[in-house]
Amino acid sequence: PVHTEFIFIDDGTRSECGSEIEFRTRFERAIAGESFSLQNTTINCRHSSQAYSTNDSVLVVILVIEGGLETIKT
């Protein structure tokens, strides 16, 4: 699949190994957890005044650039 959405996060921290771990862990759990889902609303062709919703799961892809051993562990 083609990935068209990316999230870049920078808190301005420099030269502090591991400062991102707590945030990244909470963020990953929030978007991958069962409580988070995207809701699509689709119009029914036969009854254009009615709509129904379906929940799609959110795929999480993690790309690590210049991560150390601690990045792999977390």
TORPA-4810 file (N, C-alpha, C, O; in nm, 3 decimals):
<nodes>
NODE_1_0.082_-0.121_0.000_0.000_0.000_0.000_0.086_0.126_0.000_0.201_0.125_0.044_P
NODE_2_0.029_0.230_-0.049_0.097_0.359_-0.053_0.060_0.435_0.074_-0.058_0.450_0.106_V
NODE_3_0.160_0.483_0.145_0.135_0.560_0.267_0.141_0.708_0.232_0.244_0.757_0.186_H
NODE_4_0.033_0.779_0.255_0.026_0.919_0.217_0.019_1.013_0.336_0.026_1.135_0.319_T
NODE_5_0.007_0.960_0.455_0.001_1.044_0.574_0.117_1.009_0.666_0.144_0.891_0.692_E
NODE_6_0.184_1.111_0.714_0.295_1.093_0.806_0.278_1.192_0.920_0.219_1.299_0.902_F
NODE_7_0.328_1.157_1.036_0.325_1.247_1.151_0.469_1.267_1.197_0.538_1.171_1.232_I
NODE_8_0.514_1.391_1.195_0.647_1.425_1.244_0.631_1.503_1.373_0.550_1.595_1.381_F
NODE_9_0.709_1.467_1.472_0.698_1.531_1.603_0.836_1.574_1.647_0.931_1.496_1.642_I
NODE_10_0.848_1.699_1.690_0.975_1.752_1.738_0.947_1.838_1.860_0.880_1.941_1.850_D
NODE_11_0.999_1.796_1.974_0.978_1.876_2.096_1.097_1.968_2.124_1.101_2.034_2.228_D
NODE_12_1.193_1.972_2.031_1.306_2.062_2.048_1.419_2.006_2.132_1.522_2.071_2.147_G
NODE_13_1.402_1.888_2.187_1.505_1.828_2.271_1.626_1.792_2.186_1.613_1.739_2.076_T
NODE_14_1.745_1.820_2.239_1.868_1.786_2.168_1.961_1.709_2.262_1.973_1.740_2.380_R
NODE_15_2.025_1.610_2.206_2.130_1.533_2.276_2.082_1.467_2.404_2.160_1.453_2.498_S
NODE_16_1.958_1.426_2.409_1.906_1.352_2.524_1.851_1.219_2.474_1.740_1.213_2.422_E
NODE_17_1.928_1.115_2.491_1.885_0.983_2.445_1.766_0.935_2.527_1.767_0.942_2.650_C
NODE_18_1.664_0.887_2.460_1.549_0.829_2.528_1.440_0.927_2.566_1.340_0.887_2.625_G
NODE_19_1.457_1.055_2.532_1.356_1.153_2.572_1.223_1.132_2.500_1.119_1.180_2.546_S
NODE_20_1.226_1.062_2.387_1.105_1.042_2.308_1.027_0.917_2.347_0.913_0.899_2.304_E
NODE_21_1.087_0.830_2.427_1.030_0.697_2.452_0.892_0.704_2.517_0.800_0.636_2.471_I
NODE_22_0.876_0.783_2.621_0.747_0.790_2.690_0.637_0.841_2.596_0.529_0.784_2.589_E
NODE_23_0.667_0.950_2.524_0.566_1.004_2.433_0.532_0.905_2.324_0.415_0.881_2.295_F
NODE_24_0.635_0.846_2.261_0.612_0.753_2.151_0.528_0.634_2.195_0.439_0.591_2.123_R
NODE_25_0.557_0.582_2.313_0.482_0.467_2.364_0.334_0.503_2.383_0.247_0.428_2.342_T
NODE_26_0.307_0.617_2.445_0.168_0.659_2.467_0.097_0.687_2.334_-0.020_0.653_2.318_R
NODE_27_0.168_0.749_2.242_0.110_0.781_2.111_0.076_0.655_2.033_-0.032_0.645_1.977_F
NODE_28_0.168_0.559_2.030_0.144_0.432_1.959_0.024_0.359_2.018_-0.059_0.306_1.945_E
NODE_29_0.015_0.355_2.150_-0.098_0.287_2.214_-0.229_0.358_2.184_-0.332_0.293_2.166_R
NODE_30_-0.225_0.490_2.178_-0.348_0.565_2.151_-0.401_0.538_2.011_-0.521_0.521_1.993_A
NODE_31_-0.312_0.534_1.911_-0.362_0.515_1.775_-0.383_0.369_1.738_-0.458_0.340_1.645_I
NODE_32_-0.318_0.277_1.808_-0.333_0.135_1.775_-0.432_0.064_1.867_-0.469_-0.050_1.841_A
NODE_33_-0.474_0.130_1.973_-0.562_0.067_2.070_-0.702_0.048_2.019_-0.743_0.108_1.920_G
NODE_34_-0.775_-0.037_2.088_-0.912_-0.067_2.049_-1.005_0.053_2.061_-1.107_0.059_1.993_E
NODE_35_-0.969_0.147_2.147_-1.058_0.261_2.168_-1.049_0.363_2.055_-1.131_0.454_2.047_S
NODE_36_-0.951_0.348_1.968_-0.933_0.443_1.859_-0.972_0.377_1.728_-0.919_0.271_1.695_F
NODE_37_-1.060_0.438_1.654_-1.096_0.385_1.523_-1.140_0.499_1.433_-1.189_0.602_1.480_S
NODE_38_-1.122_0.480_1.305_-1.171_0.577_1.208_-1.313_0.541_1.174_-1.348_0.424_1.168_L
NODE_39_-1.394_0.640_1.152_-1.533_0.612_1.118_-1.559_0.663_0.977_-1.545_0.782_0.948_Q
NODE_40_-1.597_0.571_0.889_-1.634_0.606_0.752_-1.785_0.611_0.743_-1.854_0.522_0.793_N
NODE_41_-1.836_0.714_0.681_-1.980_0.723_0.657_-2.002_0.704_0.508_-1.948_0.778_0.426_T
NODE_42_-2.083_0.607_0.474_-2.109_0.575_0.334_-2.257_0.592_0.306_-2.341_0.548_0.384_T
NODE_43_-2.288_0.655_0.196_-2.427_0.675_0.157_-2.476_0.549_0.087_-2.410_0.496_-0.003_I
NODE_44_-2.590_0.501_0.130_-2.651_0.384_0.068_-2.712_0.427_-0.065_-2.792_0.521_-0.069_N
NODE_45_-2.676_0.359_-0.175_-2.723_0.398_-0.309_-2.874_0.390_-0.322_-2.935_0.477_-0.387_C
NODE_46_-2.936_0.291_-0.265_-3.081_0.274_-0.279_-3.158_0.375_-0.195_-3.266_0.420_-0.234_R
NODE_47_-3.104_0.408_-0.082_-3.171_0.501_0.010_-3.074_0.615_0.039_-3.006_0.615_0.142_H
NODE_48_-3.068_0.711_-0.050_-2.968_0.816_-0.040_-2.981_0.901_0.086_-2.887_0.971_0.122_S
NODE_49_-3.095_0.896_0.152_-3.111_0.974_0.274_-3.054_0.902_0.395_-3.039_0.962_0.502_S
NODE_50_-3.022_0.774_0.381_-2.969_0.697_0.493_-2.818_0.678_0.477_-2.768_0.662_0.366_Q
NODE_51_-2.749_0.680_0.587_-2.605_0.655_0.588_-2.575_0.553_0.695_-2.649_0.541_0.793_A
NODE_52_-2.470_0.479_0.676_-2.428_0.386_0.779_-2.279_0.401_0.802_-2.207_0.451_0.716_Y
NODE_53_-2.233_0.357_0.917_-2.093_0.374_0.954_-2.026_0.239_0.972_-2.088_0.142_1.015_S
NODE_54_-1.899_0.235_0.937_-1.817_0.118_0.964_-1.689_0.165_1.030_-1.642_0.275_1.003_T
NODE_55_-1.633_0.082_1.114_-1.507_0.115_1.179_-1.393_0.046_1.107_-1.399_-0.074_1.081_N
NODE_56_-1.290_0.121_1.074_-1.170_0.067_1.012_-1.060_0.062_1.116_-1.048_0.151_1.200_D
NODE_57_-0.978_-0.042_1.110_-0.864_-0.047_1.200_-0.756_0.046_1.148_-0.751_0.077_1.029_S
NODE_58_-0.670_0.090_1.237_-0.562_0.181_1.201_-0.433_0.101_1.197_-0.393_0.042_1.297_V
NODE_59_-0.369_0.099_1.081_-0.242_0.030_1.069_-0.131_0.122_1.119_-0.130_0.241_1.087_L
NODE_60_-0.040_0.068_1.197_0.069_0.146_1.252_0.199_0.094_1.193_0.231_-0.024_1.205_V
NODE_61_0.274_0.183_1.129_0.404_0.150_1.072_0.506_0.238_1.141_0.491_0.361_1.143_V
NODE_62_0.609_0.178_1.196_0.713_0.254_1.265_0.840_0.248_1.181_0.888_0.140_1.149_I
NODE_63_0.893_0.364_1.146_1.017_0.375_1.072_1.121_0.434_1.165_1.104_0.546_1.215_L
NODE_64_1.227_0.361_1.189_1.332_0.408_1.281_1.453_0.450_1.199_1.504_0.372_1.119_V
NODE_65_1.498_0.573_1.220_1.618_0.624_1.154_1.714_0.667_1.264_1.679_0.749_1.349_I
NODE_66_1.833_0.612_1.262_1.937_0.643_1.359_1.897_0.606_1.501_1.938_0.674_1.596_E
NODE_67_1.819_0.503_1.518_1.783_0.458_1.651_1.890_0.367_1.709_1.956_0.294_1.636_G
NODE_68_1.905_0.372_1.837_2.002_0.286_1.904_1.935_0.163_1.961_1.820_0.132_1.928_G
NODE_69_2.007_0.092_2.044_1.958_-0.031_2.105_1.832_-0.007_2.187_1.740_-0.089_2.185_L
NODE_70_1.824_0.103_2.258_1.706_0.134_2.339_1.582_0.152_2.252_1.471_0.119_2.295_E
NODE_71_1.599_0.203_2.131_1.487_0.219_2.039_1.428_0.084_2.003_1.306_0.068_1.998_T
NODE_72_1.513_-0.012_1.979_1.467_-0.147_1.945_1.396_-0.211_2.064_1.295_-0.279_2.047_I
NODE_73_1.447_-0.190_2.183_1.387_-0.249_2.304_1.248_-0.193_2.332_1.162_-0.264_2.384_K
NODE_74_1.225_-0.068_2.298_1.096_-0.007_2.327_1.006_-0.015_2.207_0.892_0.031_2.212_T
</nodes>
